[in-house]
Amino acid sequence: GMVEEEKASPLLRAYASSEFSTDWGVRGLSGASPHFNPRGYQEGAAWPLFTGWTALGEFTYGNSVQAFTHIKELMLIKKHWALGFILEVMHGSVYRPTGVCFHQCWSETNVLHPVLEGLIGWRPDAPQAAATLTPRFPINWDDATVDRLRSGATVMKMTMKRVPAYMTYTLQRSEGPSCTVTLSPE
């Protein structure tokens, strides 16, 4: 939401293309660039950190299908090489590590960040006793439950149920004072 959509959209379309996106993340430099080096830290490697930022931008500007795809790619990385962790850098052309750090905190948090703010769309505003909830769940999800959504001392649970004709969202406060939630699903 930091730039106008007409500036963000062409960039996000490029990141979604095979020039930048691999099946395991997004490269910082196009594979078509004469400077592309798939092992190069800044010259073509796929970064989970950058992929998470890309996914958050995609959710923000209405490219939710591609954003969800990028998040799933990141979550698959934890099943290989360093079980339970997400590596710092992946090779830009072949599905294998290329960095030196197998347990990279910022890579791991950049799976969570786009899930919380993008997929779930949770934005708490504790000083105002408020929050915004803009879920962007995949169309093939019939239900979803997110527990422990916190805004200050208030804790809530959100449930989504989809049937052929409509969707129902339920918010239930389990702890703390009342909180005004603005719900705006995609």
C-alpha positions as CSV (number, residue, x, y, z in Angstrom):
1,G,0.0,0.0,0.0
2,M,3.0,2.3,-0.2
3,V,2.9,3.1,-3.9
4,E,0.1,3.6,-6.4
5,E,-1.4,0.5,-8.0
6,E,-0.3,1.6,-11.5
7,K,3.3,1.5,-10.3
8,A,3.0,-1.7,-8.3
9,S,1.1,-3.8,-10.8
10,P,3.7,-4.0,-13.6
11,L,6.4,-4.9,-11.1
12,L,4.3,-7.6,-9.5
13,R,3.4,-9.0,-13.0
14,A,7.1,-9.2,-13.8
15,Y,7.8,-10.9,-10.4
16,A,5.1,-13.5,-11.2
17,S,6.7,-14.3,-14.6
18,S,9.3,-17.0,-15.1
19,E,11.9,-14.3,-15.5
20,F,11.8,-13.7,-11.8
21,S,9.8,-16.6,-10.2
22,T,11.1,-20.1,-9.8
23,D,9.2,-23.0,-8.3
24,W,11.0,-22.3,-5.0
25,G,11.0,-18.5,-4.8
26,V,11.6,-15.2,-6.4
27,R,14.9,-14.0,-7.8
28,G,16.0,-10.4,-7.3
29,L,17.4,-10.2,-10.8
30,S,15.7,-11.4,-14.0
31,G,16.9,-14.6,-15.5
32,A,17.0,-12.7,-18.8
33,S,19.5,-10.2,-17.5
34,P,23.1,-10.4,-19.0
35,H,24.2,-10.0,-15.3
36,F,22.2,-13.0,-14.2
37,N,24.2,-15.5,-12.1
38,P,21.9,-18.1,-10.4
39,R,24.5,-18.7,-7.6
40,G,25.1,-14.9,-7.1
41,Y,23.8,-13.6,-3.8
42,Q,22.5,-10.4,-5.4
43,E,22.7,-11.5,-9.1
44,G,20.0,-14.1,-9.4
45,A,19.6,-16.3,-6.4
46,A,16.1,-16.9,-5.1
47,W,15.7,-15.4,-1.7
48,P,12.9,-16.6,0.7
49,L,13.1,-13.1,2.3
50,F,12.4,-11.4,-1.0
51,T,9.8,-14.0,-1.9
52,G,7.9,-13.2,1.3
53,W,8.0,-9.5,0.5
54,T,6.8,-10.2,-3.0
55,A,3.9,-12.3,-1.6
56,L,2.9,-9.5,0.8
57,G,2.9,-7.0,-2.1
58,E,0.9,-9.4,-4.2
59,F,-1.8,-9.8,-1.5
60,T,-1.9,-6.1,-1.0
61,Y,-2.4,-5.3,-4.7
62,G,-4.9,-8.1,-5.4
63,N,-2.7,-10.8,-6.8
64,S,-3.7,-13.3,-4.2
65,V,-3.4,-16.5,-6.3
66,Q,0.3,-15.7,-7.1
67,A,0.9,-14.6,-3.5
68,F,-0.5,-17.9,-2.1
69,T,1.7,-19.8,-4.6
70,H,4.8,-18.0,-3.4
71,I,4.0,-18.8,0.2
72,K,3.5,-22.5,-0.6
73,E,6.9,-22.5,-2.4
74,L,8.5,-21.2,0.8
75,M,6.8,-23.7,3.0
76,L,8.1,-26.6,0.8
77,I,11.7,-25.5,1.4
78,K,11.5,-26.5,5.1
79,K,11.0,-30.1,4.0
80,H,14.5,-30.4,2.5
81,W,18.1,-29.8,3.5
82,A,17.4,-28.2,7.0
83,L,14.2,-29.9,8.2
84,G,11.9,-27.4,9.8
85,F,13.9,-24.4,8.8
86,I,13.9,-22.1,5.7
87,L,17.3,-21.4,4.2
88,E,18.7,-17.9,3.5
89,V,19.3,-18.3,-0.2
90,M,18.4,-20.8,-2.9
91,H,20.0,-21.3,-6.3
92,G,18.3,-19.2,-9.0
93,S,18.0,-22.0,-11.6
94,V,18.1,-25.3,-9.7
95,Y,16.2,-26.4,-6.6
96,R,19.1,-26.5,-4.1
97,P,20.7,-24.3,-1.5
98,T,23.3,-21.8,-2.6
99,G,23.8,-19.7,0.6
100,V,25.7,-20.4,3.7
101,C,23.0,-20.2,6.3
102,F,20.5,-23.1,6.7
103,H,18.5,-21.5,9.6
104,Q,17.7,-18.0,8.6
105,C,15.3,-16.2,10.9
106,W,14.3,-13.5,8.4
107,S,13.5,-16.1,5.8
108,E,11.3,-17.9,8.3
109,T,9.5,-14.8,9.5
110,N,8.9,-13.8,5.9
111,V,6.6,-16.8,5.5
112,L,4.7,-15.8,8.6
113,H,4.5,-12.1,7.8
114,P,2.6,-12.4,4.4
115,V,0.4,-15.1,5.9
116,L,-0.7,-12.9,8.8
117,E,-1.0,-9.6,7.0
118,G,-1.8,-10.9,3.5
119,L,-3.6,-14.2,3.6
120,I,-5.4,-13.7,6.9
121,G,-5.2,-9.9,6.6
122,W,-4.9,-9.2,10.3
123,R,-3.9,-5.6,11.2
124,P,-4.4,-4.9,14.9
125,D,-4.7,-1.3,16.3
126,A,-4.5,-1.9,20.0
127,P,-4.4,1.9,21.0
128,Q,-7.8,2.3,19.2
129,A,-9.2,-1.0,20.5
130,A,-9.7,-1.9,16.8
131,A,-8.4,-4.2,14.1
132,T,-8.9,-4.7,10.3
133,L,-9.4,-8.2,8.9
134,T,-9.1,-8.6,5.2
135,P,-8.9,-12.4,4.5
136,R,-7.8,-13.5,1.1
137,F,-8.3,-17.3,1.3
138,P,-7.9,-19.4,-1.8
139,I,-11.2,-20.1,-3.6
140,N,-10.9,-23.8,-3.1
141,W,-10.9,-23.5,0.8
142,D,-14.3,-24.4,2.2
143,D,-13.3,-23.5,5.7
144,A,-10.6,-21.8,7.7
145,T,-10.1,-21.1,11.4
146,V,-7.5,-18.7,12.8
147,D,-7.2,-18.7,16.6
148,R,-5.3,-16.2,18.9
149,L,-5.7,-13.1,16.8
150,R,-4.5,-10.4,19.2
151,S,-5.1,-6.7,19.4
152,G,-3.7,-5.5,22.7
153,A,-5.3,-7.5,25.5
154,T,-8.1,-8.7,23.2
155,V,-7.8,-12.2,21.7
156,M,-10.2,-13.4,19.0
157,K,-10.9,-16.4,16.9
158,M,-12.0,-16.1,13.2
159,T,-13.8,-18.9,11.4
160,M,-14.7,-18.9,7.7
161,K,-17.2,-21.4,6.2
162,R,-17.9,-21.5,2.4
163,V,-21.0,-23.1,0.8
164,P,-21.9,-22.8,-2.9
165,A,-24.0,-19.7,-2.4
166,Y,-22.1,-17.6,0.2
167,M,-19.4,-17.4,2.8
168,T,-19.8,-16.8,6.5
169,Y,-17.2,-15.3,8.8
170,T,-17.6,-15.6,12.5
171,L,-15.5,-13.6,15.0
172,Q,-15.4,-14.7,18.7
173,R,-13.7,-12.9,21.4
174,S,-12.1,-15.2,24.0
175,E,-10.1,-12.7,26.1
176,G,-9.9,-9.1,26.9
177,P,-12.1,-6.0,26.3
178,S,-14.3,-5.4,23.3
179,C,-12.6,-4.5,20.0
180,T,-14.0,-3.1,16.8
181,V,-13.1,-5.2,13.8
182,T,-13.6,-4.0,10.3
183,L,-14.1,-7.1,8.1
184,S,-13.4,-6.8,4.4
185,P,-12.8,-10.2,2.7
186,E,-11.5,-10.3,-0.8
